[in-house]
Amino acid sequence: MISDLRICFAGDSFTQGVGDPEFRGWVGRVLQATCAPAAAPSDLTGFNLGIRRNTSADVLARIWTETFSRFLPGADNRLVLSVGSNDATLEDGRPRVASERSLANVAALLDGARERGVGVLLVGPPPVVGWDAGHLDRLLELARGQAELCAARGVPFVDVTRALAEDAEWSAEAMADDGAHPGAGGYRRLAGLVLDGGWREWLERAPSART
């Protein structure tokens, strides 16, 4: 493995870890587990690029500008994406980003990573359990579409939407706060899904086969 491993995590408030009293979210916990003794790359740098309320369109508009100053030629540059939860949120009775447009944005993100030689992994959109009743259905549809895009491109996809929606701790913590963001336990559960969803296998891929 290339010694200079740089991983940018891009997404919304779930990526940022909003609601976690420990301020680690799932990203911090995944990085911490990756850097456990005898399991870490020799030089790993993680960059959290999550922004609250960001949609897939927002991430697509900013991602290559923000990663440009963080990635280096010759380094093992990686990108972890997680978008969709805000896309499916209703505004004026309609999703903020229509399903077709959301999937087109994800396809553009995946293709942009491949064009730049950046290894990419997609984490499905976490559920917002306390909002309108149809949000989960819209999110599950997006997750299925994201999985298909990844399969067609040979990109690893971590499916977390339904598992978290059915997780009692995730739901209880979210409902105790703002109906959306869990606490430490929920983020621990999400981190576990990512770690068990092929994380290390993705890290161990050779640069020529990492997307």
PAMIVEX-187173 format. One record per residue (C-alpha): chain; residue number from 1; x, y, z. Coordinates in steps of 0.5 Angstrom, whole numbers, always signed. Example, Ala and Ser with C-alpha at 12.3 -4.5 7.8 and 13.67 -1.06 7.14 Angstrom:
BEGIN
(site 'A',1,(+25,-9,+16))
(site 'A',2,(+27,-2,+14))
This chain:
BEGIN
(site 'A',1,(+0,+0,+0))
(site 'A',2,(+2,+7,-2))
(site 'A',3,(+5,+10,+5))
(site 'A',4,(+1,+17,+4))
(site 'A',5,(-6,+15,+4))
(site 'A',6,(-11,+21,+4))
(site 'A',7,(-18,+20,+5))
(site 'A',8,(-24,+25,+4))
(site 'A',9,(-31,+24,+6))
(site 'A',10,(-36,+28,+3))
(site 'A',11,(-43,+29,+5))
(site 'A',12,(-48,+32,+9))
(site 'A',13,(-49,+33,+17))
(site 'A',14,(-49,+25,+18))
(site 'A',15,(-42,+25,+15))
(site 'A',16,(-40,+31,+19))
(site 'A',17,(-43,+27,+25))
(site 'A',18,(-48,+33,+28))
(site 'A',19,(-51,+30,+34))
(site 'A',20,(-45,+26,+37))
(site 'A',21,(-44,+29,+44))
(site 'A',22,(-37,+26,+42))
(site 'A',23,(-36,+30,+36))
(site 'A',24,(-33,+23,+32))
(site 'A',25,(-39,+21,+28))
(site 'A',26,(-38,+15,+24))
(site 'A',27,(-32,+18,+20))
(site 'A',28,(-28,+19,+26))
(site 'A',29,(-30,+12,+29))
(site 'A',30,(-28,+9,+22))
(site 'A',31,(-21,+12,+22))
(site 'A',32,(-20,+10,+29))
(site 'A',33,(-21,+3,+28))
(site 'A',34,(-17,+3,+21))
(site 'A',35,(-11,+6,+25))
(site 'A',36,(-12,+1,+31))
(site 'A',37,(-5,-2,+33))
(site 'A',38,(-2,-7,+27))
(site 'A',39,(-8,-5,+23))
(site 'A',40,(-6,+2,+20))
(site 'A',41,(-3,+4,+14))
(site 'A',42,(+4,+8,+15))
(site 'A',43,(+1,+15,+14))
(site 'A',44,(-7,+16,+14))
(site 'A',45,(-10,+23,+13))
(site 'A',46,(-17,+23,+14))
(site 'A',47,(-21,+30,+12))
(site 'A',48,(-28,+31,+14))
(site 'A',49,(-32,+35,+8))
(site 'A',50,(-39,+34,+11))
(site 'A',51,(-43,+40,+10))
(site 'A',52,(-50,+40,+14))
(site 'A',53,(-56,+40,+9))
(site 'A',54,(-52,+39,+3))
(site 'A',55,(-55,+35,-3))
(site 'A',56,(-52,+31,-8))
(site 'A',57,(-52,+37,-12))
(site 'A',58,(-49,+41,-7))
(site 'A',59,(-43,+36,-6))
(site 'A',60,(-42,+35,-14))
(site 'A',61,(-41,+43,-14))
(site 'A',62,(-36,+43,-9))
(site 'A',63,(-32,+36,-9))
(site 'A',64,(-27,+37,-14))
(site 'A',65,(-25,+44,-11))
(site 'A',66,(-24,+42,-4))
(site 'A',67,(-21,+35,-6))
(site 'A',68,(-16,+39,-10))
(site 'A',69,(-12,+42,-4))
(site 'A',70,(-12,+35,+0))
(site 'A',71,(-10,+30,-5))
(site 'A',72,(-3,+30,-8))
(site 'A',73,(+0,+27,-14))
(site 'A',74,(+3,+20,-13))
(site 'A',75,(-1,+19,-6))
(site 'A',76,(-6,+14,-5))
(site 'A',77,(-12,+19,-6))
(site 'A',78,(-19,+16,-4))
(site 'A',79,(-26,+19,-3))
(site 'A',80,(-32,+16,+1))
(site 'A',81,(-39,+19,-1))
(site 'A',82,(-45,+19,+2))
(site 'A',83,(-51,+23,+0))
(site 'A',84,(-58,+23,-1))
(site 'A',85,(-62,+24,+5))
(site 'A',86,(-63,+31,+4))
(site 'A',87,(-65,+30,-3))
(site 'A',88,(-71,+26,-1))
(site 'A',89,(-73,+31,+4))
(site 'A',90,(-79,+35,+2))
(site 'A',91,(-79,+42,+1))
(site 'A',92,(-86,+46,-2))
(site 'A',93,(-89,+39,-3))
(site 'A',94,(-83,+36,-7))
(site 'A',95,(-76,+33,-6))
(site 'A',96,(-71,+38,-6))
(site 'A',97,(-67,+34,-11))
(site 'A',98,(-71,+29,-16))
(site 'A',99,(-69,+22,-16))
(site 'A',100,(-67,+22,-23))
(site 'A',101,(-63,+28,-22))
(site 'A',102,(-60,+25,-15))
(site 'A',103,(-58,+19,-19))
(site 'A',104,(-55,+23,-24))
(site 'A',105,(-51,+27,-19))
(site 'A',106,(-48,+21,-16))
(site 'A',107,(-46,+18,-23))
(site 'A',108,(-43,+24,-24))
(site 'A',109,(-39,+24,-18))
(site 'A',110,(-37,+17,-19))
(site 'A',111,(-35,+18,-26))
(site 'A',112,(-31,+24,-24))
(site 'A',113,(-27,+20,-19))
(site 'A',114,(-25,+15,-24))
(site 'A',115,(-23,+20,-29))
(site 'A',116,(-18,+23,-24))
(site 'A',117,(-15,+16,-21))
(site 'A',118,(-19,+17,-14))
(site 'A',119,(-21,+11,-11))
(site 'A',120,(-28,+12,-9))
(site 'A',121,(-33,+8,-4))
(site 'A',122,(-40,+10,-3))
(site 'A',123,(-44,+9,+3))
(site 'A',124,(-52,+9,+2))
(site 'A',125,(-56,+15,+5))
(site 'A',126,(-58,+14,+13))
(site 'A',127,(-65,+15,+14))
(site 'A',128,(-69,+21,+18))
(site 'A',129,(-73,+17,+22))
(site 'A',130,(-77,+23,+25))
(site 'A',131,(-79,+27,+18))
(site 'A',132,(-85,+25,+14))
(site 'A',133,(-87,+18,+13))
(site 'A',134,(-85,+18,+6))
(site 'A',135,(-78,+20,+7))
(site 'A',136,(-76,+13,+8))
(site 'A',137,(-79,+10,+2))
(site 'A',138,(-76,+15,-2))
(site 'A',139,(-69,+14,+1))
(site 'A',140,(-70,+6,+0))
(site 'A',141,(-71,+8,-8))
(site 'A',142,(-65,+12,-8))
(site 'A',143,(-61,+7,-4))
(site 'A',144,(-63,+2,-9))
(site 'A',145,(-61,+6,-15))
(site 'A',146,(-54,+8,-12))
(site 'A',147,(-53,+1,-11))
(site 'A',148,(-54,-1,-19))
(site 'A',149,(-50,+5,-21))
(site 'A',150,(-44,+2,-17))
(site 'A',151,(-45,-5,-19))
(site 'A',152,(-45,-2,-26))
(site 'A',153,(-38,+1,-25))
(site 'A',154,(-35,-4,-20))
(site 'A',155,(-35,+1,-14))
(site 'A',156,(-36,-2,-7))
(site 'A',157,(-43,+0,-4))
(site 'A',158,(-45,+0,+3))
(site 'A',159,(-52,-1,+4))
(site 'A',160,(-54,+2,+11))
(site 'A',161,(-61,+5,+10))
(site 'A',162,(-66,+0,+12))
(site 'A',163,(-61,-3,+17))
(site 'A',164,(-61,+4,+21))
(site 'A',165,(-68,+5,+20))
(site 'A',166,(-70,-2,+23))
(site 'A',167,(-64,+0,+29))
(site 'A',168,(-67,+1,+36))
(site 'A',169,(-62,+5,+38))
(site 'A',170,(-61,+10,+32))
(site 'A',171,(-68,+11,+32))
(site 'A',172,(-69,+13,+40))
(site 'A',173,(-63,+17,+39))
(site 'A',174,(-65,+21,+33))
(site 'A',175,(-72,+22,+36))
(site 'A',176,(-69,+24,+43))
(site 'A',177,(-66,+30,+39))
(site 'A',178,(-68,+33,+32))
(site 'A',179,(-72,+27,+29))
(site 'A',180,(-66,+26,+24))
(site 'A',181,(-59,+26,+28))
(site 'A',182,(-57,+20,+33))
(site 'A',183,(-52,+21,+38))
(site 'A',184,(-46,+17,+40))
(site 'A',185,(-49,+10,+39))
(site 'A',186,(-52,+11,+33))
(site 'A',187,(-46,+13,+30))
(site 'A',188,(-42,+7,+33))
(site 'A',189,(-48,+3,+29))
(site 'A',190,(-47,+6,+22))
(site 'A',191,(-39,+6,+23))
(site 'A',192,(-40,-1,+24))
(site 'A',193,(-44,-2,+18))
(site 'A',194,(-38,+1,+14))
(site 'A',195,(-33,-3,+17))
(site 'A',196,(-36,-9,+16))
(site 'A',197,(-38,-7,+9))
(site 'A',198,(-32,-8,+5))
(site 'A',199,(-28,-2,+8))
(site 'A',200,(-21,-6,+9))
(site 'A',201,(-22,-10,+3))
(site 'A',202,(-23,-3,-1))
(site 'A',203,(-17,+0,+3))
(site 'A',204,(-12,-6,+1))
(site 'A',205,(-14,-6,-7))
(site 'A',206,(-8,-4,-11))
(site 'A',207,(-9,+3,-14))
(site 'A',208,(-10,+1,-21))
(site 'A',209,(-16,-3,-18))
(site 'A',210,(-19,+1,-13))
(site 'A',211,(-25,+4,-16))
